[in-house]
Each structure stands twice: as structure tokens, then as C-alpha cells.
């Protein structure tokens, strides 16, 4: 993703996704930077 803040936002959405019985899964997620490739931003 473009920014760390966006990664946090997406992780929060994923953790709130419904699991069995429709209840949020509240899964712990670990965010890690992806090294070796610079992000490409085009306008």
C-alpha cells in the first residue's frame, strides 16, 4: 500500500471482518515493510 497509515487502516478492516456466526474475527495482524522494491507512484 502507499503508506503505513493505509496499511493500519486495511489491517483494522480485516480484523473486523465477520467470522463464524457473523462475529468479528478480531485477528491479530503483523505489518511488515516490504524491502527491496521502491514504491512507484505515477500521476
N, CA, C and O atoms as a Tripos MOL2 file, in Angstrom:
@<TRIPOS>MOLECULE
protein
  172   171    43     0     0
PROTEIN
NO_CHARGES

@<TRIPOS>ATOM
      1 N           0.8470   -1.1820    0.0000 N.3       1 UNK1
      2 CA          0.0000    0.0000    0.0000 C.3       1 UNK1
      3 C           0.8870    1.2380    0.0000 C.2       1 UNK1
      4 O           2.1000    1.1400    0.1840 O.2       1 UNK1
      5 N           0.2960    2.3670   -0.2000 N.am      2 UNK2
      6 CA          1.0320    3.6080   -0.3640 C.3       2 UNK2
      7 C           1.7070    4.1040    0.9220 C.2       2 UNK2
      8 O           2.8240    4.6180    0.8780 O.2       2 UNK2
      9 N           1.0320    3.9490    2.0570 N.am      3 UNK3
     10 CA          1.5620    4.4920    3.3110 C.3       3 UNK3
     11 C           1.3420    3.5170    4.4580 C.2       3 UNK3
     12 O           0.5300    2.5970    4.3700 O.2       3 UNK3
     13 N           2.0840    3.7420    5.5340 N.am      4 UNK4
     14 CA          1.9140    2.9390    6.7470 C.3       4 UNK4
     15 C           0.5040    3.1410    7.3140 C.2       4 UNK4
     16 O          -0.1220    2.1930    7.7890 O.2       4 UNK4
     17 N           0.0190    4.3620    7.2610 N.am      5 UNK5
     18 CA         -1.3180    4.6670    7.7810 C.3       5 UNK5
     19 C          -2.3860    3.8740    7.0270 C.2       5 UNK5
     20 O          -3.3430    3.3850    7.6280 O.2       5 UNK5
     21 N          -2.2170    3.7490    5.7090 N.am      6 UNK6
     22 CA         -3.1730    2.9720    4.9100 C.3       6 UNK6
     23 C          -3.0920    1.4930    5.2810 C.2       6 UNK6
     24 O          -4.1140    0.8090    5.3140 O.2       6 UNK6
     25 N          -1.8980    1.0000    5.5590 N.am      7 UNK7
     26 CA         -1.7390   -0.3900    5.9780 C.3       7 UNK7
     27 C          -2.4750   -0.6360    7.2920 C.2       7 UNK7
     28 O          -3.1390   -1.6610    7.4470 O.2       7 UNK7
     29 N          -2.3620    0.2860    8.2280 N.am      8 UNK8
     30 CA         -3.0760    0.1770    9.5070 C.3       8 UNK8
     31 C          -4.5830    0.1590    9.2800 C.2       8 UNK8
     32 O          -5.3010   -0.6410    9.8800 O.2       8 UNK8
     33 N          -5.0510    1.0410    8.4150 N.am      9 UNK9
     34 CA         -6.4800    1.1120    8.1110 C.3       9 UNK9
     35 C          -6.9920   -0.2150    7.5380 C.2       9 UNK9
     36 O          -8.0320   -0.7190    7.9610 O.2       9 UNK9
     37 N          -6.2670   -0.7660    6.5870 N.am     10 UNK10
     38 CA         -6.6780   -2.0290    5.9830 C.3      10 UNK10
     39 C          -6.6050   -3.1880    6.9730 C.2      10 UNK10
     40 O          -7.4690   -4.0650    6.9620 O.2      10 UNK10
     41 N          -5.5940   -3.2000    7.8170 N.am     11 UNK11
     42 CA         -5.4840   -4.2470    8.8350 C.3      11 UNK11
     43 C          -6.6600   -4.1850    9.7980 C.2      11 UNK11
     44 O          -7.1850   -5.2200   10.2100 O.2      11 UNK11
     45 N          -7.0720   -2.9850   10.1560 N.am     12 UNK12
     46 CA         -8.2370   -2.8220   11.0400 C.3      12 UNK12
     47 C          -9.5110   -3.3500   10.4050 C.2      12 UNK12
     48 O         -10.3280   -3.9900   11.0670 O.2      12 UNK12
     49 N          -9.6730   -3.0770    9.1170 N.am     13 UNK13
     50 CA        -10.8500   -3.5780    8.4080 C.3      13 UNK13
     51 C         -10.8380   -5.1030    8.3500 C.2      13 UNK13
     52 O         -11.8680   -5.7470    8.5500 O.2      13 UNK13
     53 N          -9.6840   -5.6680    8.0800 N.am     14 UNK14
     54 CA         -9.5750   -7.1220    8.0090 C.3      14 UNK14
     55 C          -9.8560   -7.7560    9.3650 C.2      14 UNK14
     56 O         -10.5390   -8.7780    9.4380 O.2      14 UNK14
     57 N          -9.3430   -7.1680   10.4300 N.am     15 UNK15
     58 CA         -9.5500   -7.6980   11.7710 C.3      15 UNK15
     59 C         -11.0210   -7.6300   12.1780 C.2      15 UNK15
     60 O         -11.4830   -8.4390   12.9830 O.2      15 UNK15
     61 N         -11.7510   -6.6700   11.6250 N.am     16 UNK16
     62 CA        -13.1700   -6.5090   11.9500 C.3      16 UNK16
     63 C         -14.0710   -7.3350   11.0440 C.2      16 UNK16
     64 O         -15.2900   -7.3130   11.2080 O.2      16 UNK16
     65 N         -13.4970   -8.0620   10.0930 N.am     17 UNK17
     66 CA        -14.2900   -8.8660    9.1590 C.3      17 UNK17
     67 C         -15.0640   -9.9380    9.9160 C.2      17 UNK17
     68 O         -14.5770  -10.4650   10.9170 O.2      17 UNK17
     69 N         -16.2570  -10.2620    9.4490 N.am     18 UNK18
     70 CA        -17.0440  -11.2810   10.1420 C.3      18 UNK18
     71 C         -16.4630  -12.6720    9.9570 C.2      18 UNK18
     72 O         -16.0120  -13.0520    8.8760 O.2      18 UNK18
     73 N         -16.4900  -13.4080   11.0420 N.am     19 UNK19
     74 CA        -16.0590  -14.8030   11.0200 C.3      19 UNK19
     75 C         -17.2530  -15.7020   11.2320 C.2      19 UNK19
     76 O         -18.3660  -15.3800   10.8180 O.2      19 UNK19
     77 N         -17.0220  -16.8270   11.8770 N.am     20 UNK20
     78 CA        -18.0990  -17.7750   12.1570 C.3      20 UNK20
     79 C         -19.1960  -17.1130   12.9730 C.2      20 UNK20
     80 O         -18.9140  -16.4230   13.9530 O.2      20 UNK20
     81 N         -20.4240  -17.3150   12.5810 N.am     21 UNK21
     82 CA        -21.5520  -16.7400   13.3040 C.3      21 UNK21
     83 C         -21.7350  -15.2540   13.0640 C.2      21 UNK21
     84 O         -22.5890  -14.6270   13.6920 O.2      21 UNK21
     85 N         -20.9460  -14.6780   12.1620 N.am     22 UNK22
     86 CA        -21.0800  -13.2640   11.8470 C.3      22 UNK22
     87 C         -20.3820  -12.3260   12.8090 C.2      22 UNK22
     88 O         -20.4800  -11.1080   12.6630 O.2      22 UNK22
     89 N         -19.6710  -12.8740   13.8010 N.am     23 UNK23
     90 CA        -18.9670  -12.0260   14.7640 C.3      23 UNK23
     91 C         -17.5970  -11.6460   14.2050 C.2      23 UNK23
     92 O         -16.9770  -12.4490   13.5080 O.2      23 UNK23
     93 N         -17.1100  -10.4250   14.5000 N.am     24 UNK24
     94 CA        -15.7770  -10.0160   14.0280 C.3      24 UNK24
     95 C         -14.7100  -10.9960   14.5050 C.2      24 UNK24
     96 O         -14.7730  -11.4980   15.6270 O.2      24 UNK24
     97 N         -13.7310  -11.2630   13.6420 N.am     25 UNK25
     98 CA        -12.7030  -12.2370   13.9840 C.3      25 UNK25
     99 C         -11.6830  -11.6810   14.9720 C.2      25 UNK25
    100 O         -11.0680  -12.4530   15.7080 O.2      25 UNK25
    101 N         -11.4850  -10.3640   15.0080 N.am     26 UNK26
    102 CA        -10.5160   -9.7140   15.9060 C.3      26 UNK26
    103 C          -9.1620  -10.4140   15.8710 C.2      26 UNK26
    104 O          -8.5430  -10.6410   16.9100 O.2      26 UNK26
    105 N          -8.7180  -10.7460   14.6860 N.am     27 UNK27
    106 CA         -7.4430  -11.4360   14.4970 C.3      27 UNK27
    107 C          -6.2840  -10.4460   14.6240 C.2      27 UNK27
    108 O          -6.3610   -9.3330   14.1050 O.2      27 UNK27
    109 N          -5.2090  -10.8470   15.3140 N.am     28 UNK28
    110 CA         -4.0040  -10.0280   15.3900 C.3      28 UNK28
    111 C          -3.2840  -10.0940   14.0550 C.2      28 UNK28
    112 O          -3.1280  -11.1730   13.4820 O.2      28 UNK28
    113 N          -2.8540   -8.9670   13.5680 N.am     29 UNK29
    114 CA         -2.1340   -8.9010   12.3020 C.3      29 UNK29
    115 C          -0.7980   -8.1970   12.5160 C.2      29 UNK29
    116 O          -0.6890   -7.2650   13.3130 O.2      29 UNK29
    117 N           0.1880   -8.6510   11.8070 N.am     30 UNK30
    118 CA          1.5150   -8.0330   11.8910 C.3      30 UNK30
    119 C           1.8080   -7.3300   10.5710 C.2      30 UNK30
    120 O           1.6990   -7.9240    9.4980 O.2      30 UNK30
    121 N           2.1800   -6.0580   10.6660 N.am     31 UNK31
    122 CA          2.5320   -5.2900    9.4690 C.3      31 UNK31
    123 C           4.0390   -5.2630    9.3360 C.2      31 UNK31
    124 O           4.7590   -4.9970   10.2990 O.2      31 UNK31
    125 N           4.5080   -5.5410    8.1290 N.am     32 UNK32
    126 CA          5.9430   -5.5140    7.8700 C.3      32 UNK32
    127 C           6.2110   -4.7600    6.5800 C.2      32 UNK32
    128 O           5.4710   -4.8980    5.6050 O.2      32 UNK32
    129 N           7.2570   -3.9720    6.5760 N.am     33 UNK33
    130 CA          7.6240   -3.3080    5.3160 C.3      33 UNK33
    131 C           8.1680   -4.3280    4.3260 C.2      33 UNK33
    132 O           8.7570   -5.3380    4.7140 O.2      33 UNK33
    133 N           7.9690   -4.0580    3.0800 N.am     34 UNK34
    134 CA          8.4880   -4.9160    2.0210 C.3      34 UNK34
    135 C           9.7320   -4.2450    1.4680 C.2      34 UNK34
    136 O           9.6430   -3.2170    0.7970 O.2      34 UNK34
    137 N          10.8890   -4.8210    1.7470 N.am     35 UNK35
    138 CA         12.1560   -4.2190    1.3370 C.3      35 UNK35
    139 C          12.5650   -4.7100   -0.0430 C.2      35 UNK35
    140 O          12.1610   -5.7870   -0.4820 O.2      35 UNK35
    141 N          13.3620   -3.9100   -0.7090 N.am     36 UNK36
    142 CA         13.9500   -4.3250   -1.9770 C.3      36 UNK36
    143 C          13.2930   -3.6920   -3.1870 C.2      36 UNK36
    144 O          13.8950   -3.6440   -4.2600 O.2      36 UNK36
    145 N          12.0670   -3.2050   -3.0380 N.am     37 UNK37
    146 CA         11.3790   -2.5840   -4.1560 C.3      37 UNK37
    147 C          10.8550   -1.2290   -3.6990 C.2      37 UNK37
    148 O          10.0900   -1.1400   -2.7390 O.2      37 UNK37
    149 N          11.2700   -0.1860   -4.3890 N.am     38 UNK38
    150 CA         10.7760    1.1460   -4.0740 C.3      38 UNK38
    151 C           9.3600    1.3060   -4.6380 C.2      38 UNK38
    152 O           9.0740    0.8260   -5.7350 O.2      38 UNK38
    153 N           8.4760    1.9780   -3.8960 N.am     39 UNK39
    154 CA          7.1230    2.1820   -4.4140 C.3      39 UNK39
    155 C           7.1610    3.0730   -5.6530 C.2      39 UNK39
    156 O           7.9510    4.0120   -5.7440 O.2      39 UNK39
    157 N           6.3090    2.7580   -6.5740 N.am     40 UNK40
    158 CA          6.1860    3.5570   -7.7960 C.3      40 UNK40
    159 C           4.8820    4.3180   -7.7390 C.2      40 UNK40
    160 O           3.8070    3.7220   -7.6580 O.2      40 UNK40
    161 N           4.9760    5.6280   -7.7810 N.am     41 UNK41
    162 CA          3.7870    6.4780   -7.7610 C.3      41 UNK41
    163 C           3.7550    7.2470   -9.0680 C.2      41 UNK41
    164 O           4.6950    7.9680   -9.4040 O.2      41 UNK41
    165 N           2.6690    7.0860   -9.7940 N.am     42 UNK42
    166 CA          2.5050    7.8040  -11.0540 C.3      42 UNK42
    167 C           1.3290    8.7510  -10.9390 C.2      42 UNK42
    168 O           0.3510    8.4710  -10.2450 O.2      42 UNK42
    169 N           1.4330    9.8480  -11.6110 N.am     43 UNK43
    170 CA          0.3460   10.8320  -11.5700 C.3      43 UNK43
    171 C          -0.1940   11.0760  -12.9450 C.2      43 UNK43
    172 O          -1.1160   11.8740  -13.1140 O.2      43 UNK43
@<TRIPOS>BOND
     1     1     2 1
     2     2     3 1
     3     3     4 2
     4     3     5 am
     5     5     6 1
     6     6     7 1
     7     7     8 2
     8     7     9 am
     9     9    10 1
    10    10    11 1
    11    11    12 2
    12    11    13 am
    13    13    14 1
    14    14    15 1
    15    15    16 2
    16    15    17 am
    17    17    18 1
    18    18    19 1
    19    19    20 2
    20    19    21 am
    21    21    22 1
    22    22    23 1
    23    23    24 2
    24    23    25 am
    25    25    26 1
    26    26    27 1
    27    27    28 2
    28    27    29 am
    29    29    30 1
    30    30    31 1
    31    31    32 2
    32    31    33 am
    33    33    34 1
    34    34    35 1
    35    35    36 2
    36    35    37 am
    37    37    38 1
    38    38    39 1
    39    39    40 2
    40    39    41 am
    41    41    42 1
    42    42    43 1
    43    43    44 2
    44    43    45 am
    45    45    46 1
    46    46    47 1
    47    47    48 2
    48    47    49 am
    49    49    50 1
    50    50    51 1
    51    51    52 2
    52    51    53 am
    53    53    54 1
    54    54    55 1
    55    55    56 2
    56    55    57 am
    57    57    58 1
    58    58    59 1
    59    59    60 2
    60    59    61 am
    61    61    62 1
    62    62    63 1
    63    63    64 2
    64    63    65 am
    65    65    66 1
    66    66    67 1
    67    67    68 2
    68    67    69 am
    69    69    70 1
    70    70    71 1
    71    71    72 2
    72    71    73 am
    73    73    74 1
    74    74    75 1
    75    75    76 2
    76    75    77 am
    77    77    78 1
    78    78    79 1
    79    79    80 2
    80    79    81 am
    81    81    82 1
    82    82    83 1
    83    83    84 2
    84    83    85 am
    85    85    86 1
    86    86    87 1
    87    87    88 2
    88    87    89 am
    89    89    90 1
    90    90    91 1
    91    91    92 2
    92    91    93 am
    93    93    94 1
    94    94    95 1
    95    95    96 2
    96    95    97 am
    97    97    98 1
    98    98    99 1
    99    99   100 2
   100    99   101 am
   101   101   102 1
   102   102   103 1
   103   103   104 2
   104   103   105 am
   105   105   106 1
   106   106   107 1
   107   107   108 2
   108   107   109 am
   109   109   110 1
   110   110   111 1
   111   111   112 2
   112   111   113 am
   113   113   114 1
   114   114   115 1
   115   115   116 2
   116   115   117 am
   117   117   118 1
   118   118   119 1
   119   119   120 2
   120   119   121 am
   121   121   122 1
   122   122   123 1
   123   123   124 2
   124   123   125 am
   125   125   126 1
   126   126   127 1
   127   127   128 2
   128   127   129 am
   129   129   130 1
   130   130   131 1
   131   131   132 2
   132   131   133 am
   133   133   134 1
   134   134   135 1
   135   135   136 2
   136   135   137 am
   137   137   138 1
   138   138   139 1
   139   139   140 2
   140   139   141 am
   141   141   142 1
   142   142   143 1
   143   143   144 2
   144   143   145 am
   145   145   146 1
   146   146   147 1
   147   147   148 2
   148   147   149 am
   149   149   150 1
   150   150   151 1
   151   151   152 2
   152   151   153 am
   153   153   154 1
   154   154   155 1
   155   155   156 2
   156   155   157 am
   157   157   158 1
   158   158   159 1
   159   159   160 2
   160   159   161 am
   161   161   162 1
   162   162   163 1
   163   163   164 2
   164   163   165 am
   165   165   166 1
   166   166   167 1
   167   167   168 2
   168   167   169 am
   169   169   170 1
   170   170   171 1
   171   171   172 2
@<TRIPOS>SUBSTRUCTURE
     1 UNK1         2 RESIDUE 1 A UNK
     2 UNK2         6 RESIDUE 1 A UNK
     3 UNK3        10 RESIDUE 1 A UNK
     4 UNK4        14 RESIDUE 1 A UNK
     5 UNK5        18 RESIDUE 1 A UNK
     6 UNK6        22 RESIDUE 1 A UNK
     7 UNK7        26 RESIDUE 1 A UNK
     8 UNK8        30 RESIDUE 1 A UNK
     9 UNK9        34 RESIDUE 1 A UNK
    10 UNK10       38 RESIDUE 1 A UNK
    11 UNK11       42 RESIDUE 1 A UNK
    12 UNK12       46 RESIDUE 1 A UNK
    13 UNK13       50 RESIDUE 1 A UNK
    14 UNK14       54 RESIDUE 1 A UNK
    15 UNK15       58 RESIDUE 1 A UNK
    16 UNK16       62 RESIDUE 1 A UNK
    17 UNK17       66 RESIDUE 1 A UNK
    18 UNK18       70 RESIDUE 1 A UNK
    19 UNK19       74 RESIDUE 1 A UNK
    20 UNK20       78 RESIDUE 1 A UNK
    21 UNK21       82 RESIDUE 1 A UNK
    22 UNK22       86 RESIDUE 1 A UNK
    23 UNK23       90 RESIDUE 1 A UNK
    24 UNK24       94 RESIDUE 1 A UNK
    25 UNK25       98 RESIDUE 1 A UNK
    26 UNK26      102 RESIDUE 1 A UNK
    27 UNK27      106 RESIDUE 1 A UNK
    28 UNK28      110 RESIDUE 1 A UNK
    29 UNK29      114 RESIDUE 1 A UNK
    30 UNK30      118 RESIDUE 1 A UNK
    31 UNK31      122 RESIDUE 1 A UNK
    32 UNK32      126 RESIDUE 1 A UNK
    33 UNK33      130 RESIDUE 1 A UNK
    34 UNK34      134 RESIDUE 1 A UNK
    35 UNK35      138 RESIDUE 1 A UNK
    36 UNK36      142 RESIDUE 1 A UNK
    37 UNK37      146 RESIDUE 1 A UNK
    38 UNK38      150 RESIDUE 1 A UNK
    39 UNK39      154 RESIDUE 1 A UNK
    40 UNK40      158 RESIDUE 1 A UNK
    41 UNK41      162 RESIDUE 1 A UNK
    42 UNK42      166 RESIDUE 1 A UNK
    43 UNK43      170 RESIDUE 1 A UNK
